[in-house]
Amino acid sequence: MPHSPLDCLLLPEWLVPVEPAGVVLKNYALGIRGDRIALIAPREQALKYPCADIRELPNTLLTPGLINAHGHAAMSLFRGIADDTSLHTWLKEHIWPAEAQWVDEEFIRDGTDLAIAEQLKNGISCFSDMYFFPDIVCQQVHSSGMRAQITVPMLDFPVPGARDSDQALREGLQLFDDLKQHPRLTLGFGPHAPYTVDDAGLSHIAMLAAQLDAPVQMHVHETAAEVQHSIKKHGERPLARLERLGLLGPRFQAVHMTQVDDNDIAMLVHTNTSVIHCPESNLKLASGFCPIERLWQAGVNIAIGTDGAASNNNLDLLSETRTAALLAKAVAHSASAMNAHQALRMATLNGARALGIDAQTGSLEVGKLADITAFDFNDLSVQPVYDPVSQLIYAAGYRCVEHVWVGGKQLLKHRKLVRMDEQKIIANARAWGHKIAAK
């Protein structure tokens, strides 16, 4: 029971806490005080508590803020430059040369702002980023009010902002020190992939991650060619190599995992490693299918990521989650695989668990951070509403996102960005597009 007035009382038609699983609360209220959820109670009971800001939200569904567990934010400025090509052609012939030519601090600043704004308008309250100039990304996240995990990119060759992995690591460790008390930012390591970081580099990252209790996010088993290359070069599959080097564990986030056998699943379960599923990017690049129903049934924590807008081509996590649910049914040959409540859990609490912040966010529970998304179900495309969670996953679109709060602060109100200048962000993105297209 609140002991002092609430800052805000939300009165939706439906509230889905995600934890406990499968629950839909109708005509309940959610009270916010400071950055926390202070009250979840039946509407009539909640209205007895003092609150100066009472919001009626008719035909609205409240959920935890969506969590985009993997992406490359500033790559939004490369959206559409190399479509309809395979992963390695896309990387080696298009993306890496473009990055070498264009990526600098200004590119990262404008591209990250574009990604943050798009994600907020898609109901995302927290995202994970793996890209260059992580210090700039941190500045933009801090200014925006969003929550994020920022991973320091690690590769065995020069990249924008770092002439080698040693420089990237030194600067990354300084960021760890500078931001260790930040309320919305988590720092981690982002070795790109097993084929771009050698054993010595991976072992060093494993040691530092253990010392700092820091997360590690990495593209793993993204394609069959990656697995075959590892077997030929190292005599083992990439996941087995990562376990041998001490990387797998609760802090490790394996992105993609389209190539999975029984030994891989046993290894994921044994080490309590999370998998980040990016189905639309995998489909577009023809990388393969992550068997998420098998992983779910085995007890693996599975979260959802959009990947970067250069390979998706958007940051619409609701669409990504729908694709994940539908694809899971096709891959498992079962219409009951990955139901709507499980899909929403992947996009919220499972994402928080993968990022190591599930004690603070990812579900609507008293005492947790007030990271909340409100979906407006007034549109004809979601009528009639029999089950609001099924309607959210299978019928609703990003245009249903009406409000977003992060840590009790409203960042999206009636589909309008509260802190960010949308027209300026669009103008900057267009300017980059004209400049890049002219070369």
N, C-alpha and C positions, 0 to 999 in steps of 0.2 A: 504494500500500500504506500502511495507517495506520502512523504512527510512534509512537502512544501509544494507550492503551486507548480503545475506543469508549464513548460514553455509553449507546447503545442499539443493539441489533441486531434488525431486523425480519425474520421468516422467513415470508413469505407463500407461497401456492401459485403465484401469477402476479404478475409485475411488468411494467407497461407504461411504459417510459421516455418515450414520445411522440417523443423525438428520440434515435436515428434513427426515422424514420417507419415504422409498420407492424410494429414488433417486439413480440413477447410473450416474456418470459423466464419459464421455468418452473423452480421450485425454485432460485431465486436469493435472495440476501439483500441487505438494504440497511442500512448502518451509518451512524449519526448521531454526530457529535462537535460539541459546541457548537451553533451554529445551521445547520451545513452537513451535506450528504451527504458522508461520508468514504469510503464503500465501497459498491460494487455488484459482487457476485461470486457464483459458484456456492455453494450452501448449505454444502457440506462444506468448501470453502476458507475461507469466511467464519467458520465456527465455530472456526477455528484462532486467530483474533485475540482478545485479551483484551477482555472486556466483562462488566460486572456485571449488565446488564439485557438479557436475551435474551427476545424475545417470539415465541412460536410463534403463527402466524396461519393455521391450516388453512382451506382453502376460501375464501381471502381474496385479493382483487385489490388491489394497490397501484398508484395512479396519482398524478401530480402533483395538488396541491390544485386544485379547480375555481376558475375565475376568472370572477366575475360582472362583466362589463365595463360595465354601465350599470344604474343604478337610482336611486331616490329613497328612501333608507332610512326616514326618519321617516314617510313616507306610508303605512307599514304601519298606522298608527292610523286611516287613512281607508279601510281595506280594506272594500269592499262598499257604500260609501255612495252610489254613483252608477253602478250597473251598467246595462248594456244601453242606453247612449246613445252618440251619435257623439262623436268627439274634441272638436270645438269646443263642442258642448253640454256635454259632460263637464267641459271646462276652465272655460268662461265662466259657466255657470249653476250649477255644483256645486263644483268643486275650488277655483277662485280665491276665491269667497265664503267657503268653509269655512276656507281658509288664512288669510284676513284676520281671521276671527273667532277661530280657535283656536291658530294656530301661534305659540308663544313658546318660550323656552329650555327650559321643563319638557316641553313637547310634543316638542321635538326630542330631548331626552335620553331620554325614555321610548320614543319611537318608534324611535330609532336602536338602543337596546338590544334592542328586540323584533326588529328586522331582523337585527342581528348574531347573535343567538341562533338565529333561524330559519335563517340562512345557514350557520352552523356545523353545525347538525343536518342540513343538506342537502349537506354535503361541500365547502363553499366556504371557501377559505383567504384569498381576496383579493377585494375588491369595489370598484367605483367608485361614488361618490355625488355627485349633483348636487341639493343642496337648501339650505335656508336655515340661518342660524346655523352656518356651517361650523366655527367655533371649538369649538362644543359637540360637533359630530360628531367632530372630531379628539380631543377629550377622551375620548369614549366608545370610540373605536377604540383609543386608547392603552391604556385600562384593560383592554379585552377581550383584547388580544394578537393581534388580527387584523391583516392587511395591507390597506391601502386607498389608493386615489387619491381625494382630496377636491377637488372643483372648486367654485370660488367662483361662486355664481349671479349672472348679469348680465342685467337686463331694463331697459327704458326707462321703467318706472313703479315706484312704491314697492312694496316687498315686505316680508314680515316680517323684522325685523332690520336693514333698510336703507331709509332714506327715498328714496334715489336710487342710481343706478349708481356715482356718485362715492364715496359712503360705502362701498358694497360693495367697491369696488376698493381704497380706502385700507385697510380692515380686512383684506382679502384679502392685500394686499402685506405687511402686518405678520405675518400667518400664515406667508407664505413665509419671512420672515426668522427667525421663531421656530422653525420646524420643518424648516429646510433640512438638518439633520443627523439627523433622526429615522430610525431604521432600518426602520420599517414604514409610514411615511406619505409619500405624494407629493402635492404641491399642484399644482393646475392651475386653468384658467379654464373657467367653464361658461356662456357666453352661451346663453340658453334656446333660441332659434330665429331663423331669418332674419327672421321677421315680428315679433319682439319686441325686436330690437336694430337701431339705425340704422347707416348706413355709418360715421359718425364713431366710434361706440362699437366697432364691429368692427375698424376700422383701429387704434384704440388698443390693443385686446386683441392684435391681430397683432404690434404693435410690442413690447409687454411680454412676450409669449410668446417672441418671438425673443431678447430681451435676457436673459430668465431661463431659457431653454431649457425652458420649461414646456409641459405638454400643454394642449390645448384640446378640450373635448368639447361637442357641440352636436347638438340634434335637427335633422335635415336631410332634406328630401324625404320627410316623414312621410306626407303625403297629396297627392292630385292637386290639391286646392284650394289648398294651399300653393304648389305650382309655378305654377299658373295665376295666382294673386295676384301672385307675383314677376314673371312675364312682363308682366303688365298694369302694375305699378307701376315696375319697374326695367328692363323691356325685355330681361330675361335670366332664365334659370333660377337658382334659389338657389345651386346648386353653382358655376355660372359666376361669380356675383356674389362668392362667398366666395374663389374663386381670384383674381379681379381685386383684391380687397382684401388679398391676401397671407396668407390664413389656411390654405389647404390645404398639406399637407406631412406628413412622418413624425410630427409631434407632434399632428396633427389627427385626431380621432375622430368620424366622421360616424355618428350614431345613426339607425337606422330605414332610410332609403334605400329606401323601397318603390316609388318612381317613378324608374326608371333607364332611360336610353337609351344608344345607342352612344357619344355624345359624353361623357356622364357617366362611363362606364367608362374611356374613354381618359384623362379628366382624373384619375380616381382612380389609375390606373396611373402616369401621368406624374408625379404629385406624391407618390406613395407614401403616400397617405392610407388609413387603416384605416376599415373599416365595422363598426359594432356592430349585430348582427342581434337583434331582439327579436320573434320570430315570434308568441308567444302574445298579447302586448299588441296587436300589429298585427292579429291575427285578431279579437280581442275588440272592438276599436274600428273594425273594418272599414276599416282604413287602406290595405291593399294588401299586395302580396307582394314581398319583396326577392328578386331573382333570384340567389341565392347561388351556384348552379352556374356561371352565366355569369361572375360576379365571380371565383370561384375559378379557373376555367380561364384567365381573363385575368391572373391573378397578384395580385389584390387580397387583402390580409390581412383576413380576416373573423373577428370574435370574437362571443361570445354574451352577451347581457344579458337579465335578467328584466324590466327596467323596474321601476316601483314596484308594490307590492302593491295599490295602489288601482286599477290598470288591468290586473292579470294574472290572478288575485288572490293569487299566492304567489311565493315566492322560491326555487323549486325549479329549480335550473339543470340538473339531469339531465333533468327533464321538458322543459325548454325546448330542450335539445339534441336530444332525441328528436323533438320537434315540428319543429325546424329540419331534421333529416335527412329526415323524412317529407315535409315541405312542399317541400323542394328537389326531391325525386323527382317530385312532382306538377307543380310549376311547370316543370320541365325536360322533362316527359314521358319520363322515363328512370328505370327502377328502379335503375340503377347509379350515379346521381348521389349525391354526398355519402355515401360509405360510412362505416361505423362508426368506423374509425380517423381519418378526416378530421373527423368530428363531434367526437370526443374532443379532437382537436387544436384545434378552434375554441374549446372550453371550457377549454383549458389554455394551451398555448404561444402560440396566436394572441392570446389575451386578454392575456398578458404582453407580447407584442410591441406590441399596440395601446396599452398603458399605458406602454410604454417601459421595462419591467423584465425583458425576456426574457433578458438576460445573467445575471440573478440567480435567476429562478424560472420556472415554467411547464413544466418537464420534469425528469425524475429523472436527473441527471447529477452525477458526482463534482465537488465544488467549488461546486455551486449550493446555495441555501438549502433547508433541509429542510422544504418546504411539501408535505405528503403527505396523501392521503386513502386510507383502507382501506375497501373494500366487502366485506361478508360475503355470500358466495354459498351459505350453508347453507339458505336458504329454499326451499320447494318451488316457488315461482314462477319460479325461475331454474334449474331442473333439466331435463334434464342440461346440462352445460356443454361445448359443443364448441369455441366461440370466446369467450373471456371478454370481449373488447371488444364484439363483437356483442351478447353477453348484457347487458353494462352499458348499452349505448345503447338496445336494443330491448325488454329484458325487466325489467331491474332498476328498483327504485324508491328513493325517498329512505330508506325503511326499511332498505335494505341498507348505508347509511352507518354504519360502526361506530366509526371513529377518525379524528381530524383533528389533524395537527401543523402549526404555523406557526413557522418559524424554529427547528425542533427542539423546541419546547415543545408538549406535548399539550394541546389545548383541548377536544377531545371524546374521551371514553373510554367504550367500551361504550354509545354513544349518550347518555351523560350529559355535560352541560356541566361543565367542570372549574373555570372561573373565575367563571361567572355563575350567579345564583340564578334558575332557570327559573320557579319558582312566584311569586316576587316580580314578575318581568317579566310573567307572565300576569295577576296581580292588577292591576298598573298599567294594562295594556292594557284590561282589563275596566272599570276605573274611568273611563278616557277614553271608552270606548264608551257607558257609561251617561250620562255628562255630555253628549256630543255628541248622542246620540239624544234627550235630554230637551228640546233646544232646537228 
